[in-house]
Amino acid sequence: MATSFYVYYRVAPGTQALARQRVLALLEQVRSQSGVCGRLLRKRGEVDLWMEVYESVSDDARFEAVLSAGVRDLSLDEVLLHGWTRRVECFED
């Protein structure tokens, strides 16, 4: 059974360029360390609401460790809107 991860959050005003740079670096780090290719989406009409999508993850525990380490290493919390955290939802096939 494979799992899809959906990670959403709000980006602080004025940090979109830095946030995009860091998230793209995260996607590359996750891909190189886990083989899972993620993608970044932004909600139409709400430029500060972003979502990362990682599909067909076969080893949840390993993937979550890689993702968490990347978030920490790239200091993604620094670009989030005050009071927000990265929220993760998982769905199974």
C-alpha positions in Angstrom: 0.0 0.0 0.0 1.3 3.4 -0.9 0.7 6.7 0.9 0.3 10.2 -0.4 1.4 13.1 1.8 -0.2 16.6 1.5 1.6 19.3 3.4 0.0 22.7 3.6 0.9 26.0 5.3 0.7 29.8 4.9 3.7 31.8 3.9 4.5 35.1 5.6 4.0 38.3 3.6 7.2 39.4 1.9 8.9 35.9 2.1 7.4 34.3 -1.0 10.7 34.4 -3.0 12.8 33.0 -0.1 10.0 30.4 0.7 9.9 29.2 -2.9 13.7 28.9 -3.0 13.7 26.8 0.2 10.8 24.6 -0.7 12.3 23.9 -4.1 15.5 22.9 -2.3 13.4 20.7 0.0 11.8 19.0 -3.0 15.2 18.2 -4.5 16.6 17.0 -1.1 13.6 14.7 -0.6 13.9 13.4 -4.2 17.6 12.6 -3.9 17.3 11.0 -0.5 14.0 9.1 -0.8 13.3 8.8 -4.6 9.9 10.5 -4.1 9.3 13.4 -6.4 7.2 16.1 -4.8 5.5 19.2 -6.2 4.6 22.6 -5.0 1.1 24.1 -5.4 -0.3 27.5 -4.4 -4.0 28.0 -3.8 -5.8 30.0 -6.5 -6.8 33.3 -5.1 -4.7 32.9 -1.9 -1.1 33.4 -2.8 0.1 32.7 0.8 -1.5 29.2 1.0 0.9 26.6 -0.3 0.8 22.8 -0.5 3.5 20.2 -1.1 2.3 16.9 -2.6 4.3 13.7 -2.3 2.5 10.7 -3.9 3.1 6.9 -4.0 5.4 6.8 -0.9 6.1 3.2 -0.1 8.2 3.6 3.1 6.3 6.1 5.3 8.8 6.1 8.2 11.8 6.7 6.0 10.1 9.4 4.0 8.8 11.2 7.1 12.4 11.2 8.5 13.8 12.6 5.3 11.1 15.3 5.0 11.5 16.3 8.7 15.3 16.6 8.4 14.9 18.7 5.2 12.4 21.1 6.8 14.7 21.5 9.8 17.9 21.9 7.7 16.3 24.5 5.4 14.6 26.4 8.3 11.3 26.4 6.6 9.5 27.6 9.8 11.2 31.0 9.3 9.0 31.7 6.2 5.7 30.7 7.7 3.0 33.1 8.7 3.1 33.8 12.4 1.1 31.2 14.3 1.2 28.6 11.5 3.0 25.3 11.3 3.3 22.8 8.4 0.2 20.6 8.5 0.5 17.1 7.1 -2.4 14.9 5.9 -1.8 11.4 4.6 -4.0 9.3 2.4 -3.6 5.6 1.4 -4.3 4.0 -1.9 
